[in-house]
Amino acid sequence: MQKKAVILANGSFPTHKIPLNELKSSKYIVCCDGAINKLDEAGIEPFAIVGDLDSLNPEMKWKYRDIIHHFANQDSNDLTKAINWCLENKFSQVIIVGATGQRDDHMIGNVFLLPQYAKKIRVRMLTNYGCFTPLLRSKNFDSYTRQQVSIFSPNSETLISTANLRYALTEQKLELMNQGTLNESMGDSFRIEFEGGPLIVYQEY
């Protein structure tokens, strides 16, 4: 049986209906440390709280003491700790929300950690504007005409080809991080094929 968790990171709390609905409808909300303050204020119950507890106030520590999982290791951030906790607890899929906003450097770090997570678990990141999907292999995407699409290639040697995007790539390298941005879907689907990788694909809602 597939188990899906929603991880709430300690960035800006979701306001768009898509990430907010994921949060409200989930039975398994895993909070990154201080994100519980925002979740509690919204009146939504967590399933677990994971992190080093450096941003959890005493009231929340006491209220949720039975579902707190403390990991003091400073070699990984709280989002990575939450992913690892989900793996240990047999979840097969995670949706990450609240991982953008507030700290721009944290946002960039969270986005570019996605391919590392994807090696272990099925994962997507939902923001208030769109969705980031890490790719380890070629993939077809559901879409709609004129949907804005961006492709990020952490490995500048990766050869990328696309189908049904306005600005087609044919065995092309993206040597700069901005080279694959601001593309556009031509219909209800598109395809990205590549050798090497990984890639990160952004689609607006």
Contacts in CASP RR format, 6 or more apart in sequence:
PFRMAT RR
TARGET T0000
AUTHOR 0000-0000-0000
METHOD contacts of the structure
MODEL  1
MQKKAVILANGSFPTHKIPLNELKSSKYIVCCDGAINKLDEAGIEPFAIV
GDLDSLNPEMKWKYRDIIHHFANQDSNDLTKAINWCLENKFSQVIIVGAT
GQRDDHMIGNVFLLPQYAKKIRVRMLTNYGCFTPLLRSKNFDSYTRQQVS
IFSPNSETLISTANLRYALTEQKLELMNQGTLNESMGDSFRIEFEGGPLI
VYQEY
2 92 0 8 1.000
2 93 0 8 1.000
3 28 0 8 1.000
3 90 0 8 1.000
3 91 0 8 1.000
3 92 0 8 1.000
3 93 0 8 1.000
4 26 0 8 1.000
4 28 0 8 1.000
4 91 0 8 1.000
4 92 0 8 1.000
4 93 0 8 1.000
4 94 0 8 1.000
4 95 0 8 1.000
5 26 0 8 1.000
5 28 0 8 1.000
5 29 0 8 1.000
5 30 0 8 1.000
5 47 0 8 1.000
5 86 0 8 1.000
5 91 0 8 1.000
5 93 0 8 1.000
5 94 0 8 1.000
5 95 0 8 1.000
6 22 0 8 1.000
6 23 0 8 1.000
6 26 0 8 1.000
6 28 0 8 1.000
6 29 0 8 1.000
6 30 0 8 1.000
6 94 0 8 1.000
6 95 0 8 1.000
6 96 0 8 1.000
6 97 0 8 1.000
7 29 0 8 1.000
7 30 0 8 1.000
7 31 0 8 1.000
7 32 0 8 1.000
7 79 0 8 1.000
7 82 0 8 1.000
7 83 0 8 1.000
7 86 0 8 1.000
7 94 0 8 1.000
7 95 0 8 1.000
7 96 0 8 1.000
7 97 0 8 1.000
8 23 0 8 1.000
8 29 0 8 1.000
8 30 0 8 1.000
8 31 0 8 1.000
8 32 0 8 1.000
8 35 0 8 1.000
8 38 0 8 1.000
8 39 0 8 1.000
8 46 0 8 1.000
8 97 0 8 1.000
8 98 0 8 1.000
9 32 0 8 1.000
9 35 0 8 1.000
9 78 0 8 1.000
9 79 0 8 1.000
9 82 0 8 1.000
9 96 0 8 1.000
9 97 0 8 1.000
9 98 0 8 1.000
9 99 0 8 1.000
9 110 0 8 1.000
10 32 0 8 1.000
10 33 0 8 1.000
10 34 0 8 1.000
10 35 0 8 1.000
10 38 0 8 1.000
10 55 0 8 1.000
10 78 0 8 1.000
10 98 0 8 1.000
10 102 0 8 1.000
11 35 0 8 1.000
11 98 0 8 1.000
11 99 0 8 1.000
11 100 0 8 1.000
11 101 0 8 1.000
11 102 0 8 1.000
11 103 0 8 1.000
11 106 0 8 1.000
12 98 0 8 1.000
12 100 0 8 1.000
12 101 0 8 1.000
12 102 0 8 1.000
12 128 0 8 1.000
13 35 0 8 1.000
13 38 0 8 1.000
13 39 0 8 1.000
13 42 0 8 1.000
13 98 0 8 1.000
14 20 0 8 1.000
14 23 0 8 1.000
14 97 0 8 1.000
14 98 0 8 1.000
14 126 0 8 1.000
14 128 0 8 1.000
15 128 0 8 1.000
16 126 0 8 1.000
16 127 0 8 1.000
16 128 0 8 1.000
16 129 0 8 1.000
16 130 0 8 1.000
16 205 0 8 1.000
18 126 0 8 1.000
18 130 0 8 1.000
18 131 0 8 1.000
18 205 0 8 1.000
19 95 0 8 1.000
19 97 0 8 1.000
19 98 0 8 1.000
19 126 0 8 1.000
19 127 0 8 1.000
19 128 0 8 1.000
22 95 0 8 1.000
22 97 0 8 1.000
22 126 0 8 1.000
23 29 0 8 1.000
23 39 0 8 1.000
23 44 0 8 1.000
23 97 0 8 1.000
24 44 0 8 1.000
26 47 0 8 1.000
26 95 0 8 1.000
27 47 0 8 1.000
28 47 0 8 1.000
28 48 0 8 1.000
28 91 0 8 1.000
29 39 0 8 1.000
29 44 0 8 1.000
29 45 0 8 1.000
29 46 0 8 1.000
29 47 0 8 1.000
29 48 0 8 1.000
30 46 0 8 1.000
30 47 0 8 1.000
30 48 0 8 1.000
30 49 0 8 1.000
30 50 0 8 1.000
30 82 0 8 1.000
30 85 0 8 1.000
30 86 0 8 1.000
30 94 0 8 1.000
31 39 0 8 1.000
31 46 0 8 1.000
31 48 0 8 1.000
31 49 0 8 1.000
31 50 0 8 1.000
31 82 0 8 1.000
32 50 0 8 1.000
32 51 0 8 1.000
32 78 0 8 1.000
32 79 0 8 1.000
32 81 0 8 1.000
32 82 0 8 1.000
33 49 0 8 1.000
33 50 0 8 1.000
33 51 0 8 1.000
33 52 0 8 1.000
33 53 0 8 1.000
33 54 0 8 1.000
33 55 0 8 1.000
33 56 0 8 1.000
33 78 0 8 1.000
34 55 0 8 1.000
34 56 0 8 1.000
34 60 0 8 1.000
35 98 0 8 1.000
36 46 0 8 1.000
36 49 0 8 1.000
36 56 0 8 1.000
36 60 0 8 1.000
36 64 0 8 1.000
37 56 0 8 1.000
37 57 0 8 1.000
37 60 0 8 1.000
39 46 0 8 1.000
40 60 0 8 1.000
40 63 0 8 1.000
46 64 0 8 1.000
46 67 0 8 1.000
47 67 0 8 1.000
48 67 0 8 1.000
48 68 0 8 1.000
48 69 0 8 1.000
48 85 0 8 1.000
49 56 0 8 1.000
49 60 0 8 1.000
49 64 0 8 1.000
49 67 0 8 1.000
49 68 0 8 1.000
49 69 0 8 1.000
50 69 0 8 1.000
50 71 0 8 1.000
50 78 0 8 1.000
50 81 0 8 1.000
50 82 0 8 1.000
50 85 0 8 1.000
51 69 0 8 1.000
51 70 0 8 1.000
51 71 0 8 1.000
51 78 0 8 1.000
51 81 0 8 1.000
51 82 0 8 1.000
52 70 0 8 1.000
52 71 0 8 1.000
52 72 0 8 1.000
52 73 0 8 1.000
52 74 0 8 1.000
52 78 0 8 1.000
52 81 0 8 1.000
53 61 0 8 1.000
53 68 0 8 1.000
53 70 0 8 1.000
56 68 0 8 1.000
61 68 0 8 1.000
69 85 0 8 1.000
71 81 0 8 1.000
71 85 0 8 1.000
73 81 0 8 1.000
76 84 0 8 1.000
77 106 0 8 1.000
77 110 0 8 1.000
77 113 0 8 1.000
79 96 0 8 1.000
79 99 0 8 1.000
79 110 0 8 1.000
79 113 0 8 1.000
80 113 0 8 1.000
80 117 0 8 1.000
83 94 0 8 1.000
83 117 0 8 1.000
83 120 0 8 1.000
83 121 0 8 1.000
83 123 0 8 1.000
86 94 0 8 1.000
86 121 0 8 1.000
87 120 0 8 1.000
87 121 0 8 1.000
91 121 0 8 1.000
92 121 0 8 1.000
92 122 0 8 1.000
93 121 0 8 1.000
93 122 0 8 1.000
93 123 0 8 1.000
94 117 0 8 1.000
94 121 0 8 1.000
94 122 0 8 1.000
94 123 0 8 1.000
95 123 0 8 1.000
95 124 0 8 1.000
95 125 0 8 1.000
95 126 0 8 1.000
96 110 0 8 1.000
96 123 0 8 1.000
96 124 0 8 1.000
96 125 0 8 1.000
96 126 0 8 1.000
97 125 0 8 1.000
97 126 0 8 1.000
97 127 0 8 1.000
98 127 0 8 1.000
99 106 0 8 1.000
99 107 0 8 1.000
99 110 0 8 1.000
99 111 0 8 1.000
99 125 0 8 1.000
99 127 0 8 1.000
100 107 0 8 1.000
100 110 0 8 1.000
100 111 0 8 1.000
100 125 0 8 1.000
100 127 0 8 1.000
100 128 0 8 1.000
101 107 0 8 1.000
110 125 0 8 1.000
111 125 0 8 1.000
111 132 0 8 1.000
111 152 0 8 1.000
111 200 0 8 1.000
112 152 0 8 1.000
112 154 0 8 1.000
112 200 0 8 1.000
114 123 0 8 1.000
114 125 0 8 1.000
114 132 0 8 1.000
114 133 0 8 1.000
114 134 0 8 1.000
114 200 0 8 1.000
115 134 0 8 1.000
115 135 0 8 1.000
115 136 0 8 1.000
115 154 0 8 1.000
115 197 0 8 1.000
115 198 0 8 1.000
115 199 0 8 1.000
115 200 0 8 1.000
117 123 0 8 1.000
117 134 0 8 1.000
118 134 0 8 1.000
118 135 0 8 1.000
118 136 0 8 1.000
118 198 0 8 1.000
119 136 0 8 1.000
123 134 0 8 1.000
124 131 0 8 1.000
124 132 0 8 1.000
124 133 0 8 1.000
125 131 0 8 1.000
125 132 0 8 1.000
129 204 0 8 1.000
129 205 0 8 1.000
130 202 0 8 1.000
130 203 0 8 1.000
130 204 0 8 1.000
130 205 0 8 1.000
131 202 0 8 1.000
131 203 0 8 1.000
131 205 0 8 1.000
132 200 0 8 1.000
132 201 0 8 1.000
132 202 0 8 1.000
133 141 0 8 1.000
133 200 0 8 1.000
133 201 0 8 1.000
133 202 0 8 1.000
133 203 0 8 1.000
134 198 0 8 1.000
134 199 0 8 1.000
134 200 0 8 1.000
134 201 0 8 1.000
135 192 0 8 1.000
135 194 0 8 1.000
135 197 0 8 1.000
135 198 0 8 1.000
135 199 0 8 1.000
135 200 0 8 1.000
135 201 0 8 1.000
136 197 0 8 1.000
136 198 0 8 1.000
138 191 0 8 1.000
138 192 0 8 1.000
138 193 0 8 1.000
138 194 0 8 1.000
139 191 0 8 1.000
139 192 0 8 1.000
140 189 0 8 1.000
140 190 0 8 1.000
140 191 0 8 1.000
141 149 0 8 1.000
141 189 0 8 1.000
141 190 0 8 1.000
141 191 0 8 1.000
141 192 0 8 1.000
141 201 0 8 1.000
141 203 0 8 1.000
142 188 0 8 1.000
142 189 0 8 1.000
143 149 0 8 1.000
143 164 0 8 1.000
143 185 0 8 1.000
143 187 0 8 1.000
143 188 0 8 1.000
143 189 0 8 1.000
143 190 0 8 1.000
143 203 0 8 1.000
144 185 0 8 1.000
144 187 0 8 1.000
144 188 0 8 1.000
145 185 0 8 1.000
145 186 0 8 1.000
145 187 0 8 1.000
145 188 0 8 1.000
146 184 0 8 1.000
146 185 0 8 1.000
147 184 0 8 1.000
147 185 0 8 1.000
147 203 0 8 1.000
147 204 0 8 1.000
148 182 0 8 1.000
148 183 0 8 1.000
148 184 0 8 1.000
148 203 0 8 1.000
148 204 0 8 1.000
149 165 0 8 1.000
149 183 0 8 1.000
149 184 0 8 1.000
149 185 0 8 1.000
149 190 0 8 1.000
149 201 0 8 1.000
149 202 0 8 1.000
149 203 0 8 1.000
149 204 0 8 1.000
150 180 0 8 1.000
150 181 0 8 1.000
150 182 0 8 1.000
150 183 0 8 1.000
150 201 0 8 1.000
150 202 0 8 1.000
151 160 0 8 1.000
151 162 0 8 1.000
151 169 0 8 1.000
151 174 0 8 1.000
151 180 0 8 1.000
151 181 0 8 1.000
151 183 0 8 1.000
151 192 0 8 1.000
151 199 0 8 1.000
151 200 0 8 1.000
151 201 0 8 1.000
151 202 0 8 1.000
152 174 0 8 1.000
152 177 0 8 1.000
152 180 0 8 1.000
152 181 0 8 1.000
152 199 0 8 1.000
152 200 0 8 1.000
152 201 0 8 1.000
152 202 0 8 1.000
153 160 0 8 1.000
153 173 0 8 1.000
153 174 0 8 1.000
153 177 0 8 1.000
153 180 0 8 1.000
153 197 0 8 1.000
153 199 0 8 1.000
154 197 0 8 1.000
154 198 0 8 1.000
154 199 0 8 1.000
154 200 0 8 1.000
155 196 0 8 1.000
155 197 0 8 1.000
155 198 0 8 1.000
156 173 0 8 1.000
156 174 0 8 1.000
156 175 0 8 1.000
156 176 0 8 1.000
157 173 0 8 1.000
157 196 0 8 1.000
158 173 0 8 1.000
158 174 0 8 1.000
158 194 0 8 1.000
158 195 0 8 1.000
158 196 0 8 1.000
158 197 0 8 1.000
158 199 0 8 1.000
159 171 0 8 1.000
159 172 0 8 1.000
159 173 0 8 1.000
159 194 0 8 1.000
159 195 0 8 1.000
159 196 0 8 1.000
160 169 0 8 1.000
160 171 0 8 1.000
160 172 0 8 1.000
160 173 0 8 1.000
160 174 0 8 1.000
160 192 0 8 1.000
160 193 0 8 1.000
160 194 0 8 1.000
160 199 0 8 1.000
161 168 0 8 1.000
161 169 0 8 1.000
161 170 0 8 1.000
161 171 0 8 1.000
161 172 0 8 1.000
161 192 0 8 1.000
161 193 0 8 1.000
161 194 0 8 1.000
162 168 0 8 1.000
162 169 0 8 1.000
162 183 0 8 1.000
162 190 0 8 1.000
162 191 0 8 1.000
162 192 0 8 1.000
162 193 0 8 1.000
163 190 0 8 1.000
163 191 0 8 1.000
163 193 0 8 1.000
164 185 0 8 1.000
164 186 0 8 1.000
164 187 0 8 1.000
164 189 0 8 1.000
164 190 0 8 1.000
164 191 0 8 1.000
165 183 0 8 1.000
165 184 0 8 1.000
165 185 0 8 1.000
165 186 0 8 1.000
165 190 0 8 1.000
166 183 0 8 1.000
166 184 0 8 1.000
166 185 0 8 1.000
166 186 0 8 1.000
167 183 0 8 1.000
167 184 0 8 1.000
169 180 0 8 1.000
174 180 0 8 1.000
185 203 0 8 1.000
192 199 0 8 1.000
192 201 0 8 1.000
END
